Amino acid sequence: MSDLLRLYSYWRSSAAYRVRIGLNLKGLRYDIVPIHLLRDGGDQHRAEFKAINPQGLVPVLQHGSRQMRQSLAILEYLDETWPEPALLPVPARDRQRVRALAMAITCDIHPLGNLRVLRFLESEFACPQAERDVWVRHWINEGFAALEATLNDHPATGRFCEGDTPTIADCCLVPQVYNARRFGVEVERYPTIARIDAACRALPAFEAASPERQPDAPAL
């Protein structure tokens, strides 16, 4: 299989952000294919992209001729294909904890504030922007309260979510914190989350993956 990696991404997509972090932590070179989720109704709805991902979602990672979907599955693929540096710890119980933390974010928090959910609230229920923002903040705060309790004072929590090496859990946490701040959540109410987020963002791999550093980010 060719080593060519191509990531279909949108600069502010949380799910694509996760994968960019993972690729950067692995030190892998990849090309970005921008998929604009807002312009002209959204590139994700075009037939050309639906042929790549019938769900009409980013990210998609193309490795050679193979196209891969779903951010967590992509991150695990990266870890299995390029084992070093590892994004999952070796002991089974530690791997389970990392996966559980990642899923708490990607399955229980993120979907409730996703673009297509907010668009549905607007189109079907005429829900104004202010009320949609309240909806997003509510579910992020609910999720962060539980996540903070899970991380705080746990013996496995170190500089990062699991120990002192970034894992898949951190790849998921940082984009969700970015979203939280976008919607006006007071992240400092969750000191462990805020501390881990700051430690991650101090690393070049996380900084290079940040939305504002992407080629399709709007000019300031």
Secondary structure, 3 states (H helix, E strand, C coil): CCCCEEEEECCCCHHHHHHHHHHHHCCCCCEEEECCCCHHHCHHHCHHHHCCCCCCCCCEEEECCEEEECHHHHHHHHHHHCCCCCCCCCCHHHHHHHHHHHHHHHCCCHHHHCHHHHHHHHHHHCCCHHHHHHHHHHHHHHHHHHHHHHHCCCCCECCCCCECCCCHHHHHHHHHHHHHHHCCCCHHHCHHHHHHHHHHHCCHHHHHHCHHHCCCCCCC
